[in-house]
């Protein structure tokens, strides 16, 4: 029904039908979601002239079904690859990789807006991963009790850790592709917030490892592999600084600079705190975890939000004043055509008045240029 309504250009009704379908699927067991998931995957591959809102509704439904069905979540990675191809790589000298199976539902014109839907799904996934890690911590504590069945508890903890690392690796792969894309505006800021949340969660995970036998046991092979995905040569951190560089080269606005002036330092702080935990664990366990990490750039910077925002506001104010001057000059020309007074004296007085006003405007421009240079 939702698909038929969308193709009949009843876009609002299609959005409502999609939302109802998603609610119905939410109460079904995972074993009953195979057909709805296959339908939503097929819809993403069909070409159609739909509104951005309908595209986002279909994509959100597919990602929700995929998460509820307990599958490998390959759909979110396919969507991330497609968005990266449509948006373009933010490194100018690097071409996007091979395009995956084309998802016709996604198009270049709405790719930046639609990326917000994928980010919402990643946010939900990170929330579930936080709860999963809390459960893993409880299982680990139970396994370390003297009365516990060691083998059974170890198997349960091992299975949970495997699932946790697999899901984190999937999230990291999706975030990395989006970080390498020319994503802009509020989706870009939402992406940086998710990276901050990721580093905070990983910091808690590696601190949990340190809590066991004072960290002497060290991180498992799975956690080492995850660390490589996050901080390695092809990890999230390199892609993250690539996006920050791309964002600073794009057109600035005062509001965006103020938001990012608060967002970026929080992101860098979360990353450095996570890295410090890894370094400490590497020392206590006597296992070289630093080989999985690549420190990419100097971070001893501080964004002066007020100064930068004021500079941009001055630039915007100057542009507005120039527009007003152009309008004012037009009015003065009309006034000059009908000077006050009679005869040559009246005309001469009007001309002198106009010259004085132009000189005053030139002085004002010189002052503004001096302030801008400062």
Buried (B, 14 or more C-beta within 10 A) or exposed (E): EBBEBBBEEBBEBBBBBBBEBBEEBEEEEEEEBEEBBEBBBEBBEEEBEBBBEBBBBBBBBBBBBBBBBEBEBEBBBBBBBBBBBBBBBBEEEEEBEEEBEEBEBBBEEBBBBBBBBBBBBBEEBBEEBBEBBEEBBEBBBBBEEEEEEEEEBBEBBBEBBEEBBBBBBBBBBBBBBBBBBBBBBBBBBBBBBBBBBBBBBBBBBBBBBBEBEEBEBBBBEBBBBBBBBBBBEEBBBBBBBBBBEBBEEEEBEBEBBBBBBEBBBBBBBBBEBBBEBBEBBBEBBEBEBBEBBBEBEEEEEEBEBEEBBEBBBBEEEBEEBEEEBEEEEEEBEEEEEEBEEEEEEEBEEBEEBBEEEEEEBEEEBEEBEEEEEE
